[in-house]
Amino acid sequence: MTSFDEVMTKEAGQRQAVMAAQRQLLESRYDLAPRLDPQAKMSRGTPLCIGATARLAGSVTFEQLATLAPSELRERGLFPYLRTVK
């Protein structure tokens, strides 16, 4: 049986590697740079983010994606929010 302290020490030691792997996954899927609309604001003056955040595979544009059928998106693996199973 493993004690709580042993598990906590082991998990805490892996934190940096886990956080780095998650950050890399997020940056590969999404454009994390904030793009704010200079005119549109929420209540209390908070600016609104605009634009797409998904990174598309290859040289495909969002306009090209809009013209494709769902079955073609699946076949070509172009949907930007792919589910990864490990």
Contacts in CASP RR format, 6 or more apart in sequence:
PFRMAT RR
TARGET T0000
AUTHOR 0000-0000-0000
METHOD contacts of the structure
MODEL  1
MTSFDEVMTKEAGQRQAVMAAQRQLLESRYDLAPRLDPQAKMSRGTPLCI
GATARLAGSVTFEQLATLAPSELRERGLFPYLRTVK
25 84 0 8 1.000
26 32 0 8 1.000
28 55 0 8 1.000
29 54 0 8 1.000
29 55 0 8 1.000
29 80 0 8 1.000
29 81 0 8 1.000
29 82 0 8 1.000
30 53 0 8 1.000
30 54 0 8 1.000
30 55 0 8 1.000
31 52 0 8 1.000
31 53 0 8 1.000
31 54 0 8 1.000
31 55 0 8 1.000
32 53 0 8 1.000
34 49 0 8 1.000
35 49 0 8 1.000
35 50 0 8 1.000
35 51 0 8 1.000
36 47 0 8 1.000
36 48 0 8 1.000
36 49 0 8 1.000
36 50 0 8 1.000
37 47 0 8 1.000
37 48 0 8 1.000
37 49 0 8 1.000
37 50 0 8 1.000
38 47 0 8 1.000
40 47 0 8 1.000
40 48 0 8 1.000
40 50 0 8 1.000
41 47 0 8 1.000
41 48 0 8 1.000
42 48 0 8 1.000
52 62 0 8 1.000
54 80 0 8 1.000
54 81 0 8 1.000
55 80 0 8 1.000
56 62 0 8 1.000
56 65 0 8 1.000
56 78 0 8 1.000
56 80 0 8 1.000
57 77 0 8 1.000
57 78 0 8 1.000
57 80 0 8 1.000
60 78 0 8 1.000
65 73 0 8 1.000
65 78 0 8 1.000
65 80 0 8 1.000
68 76 0 8 1.000
68 78 0 8 1.000
72 78 0 8 1.000
73 79 0 8 1.000
END
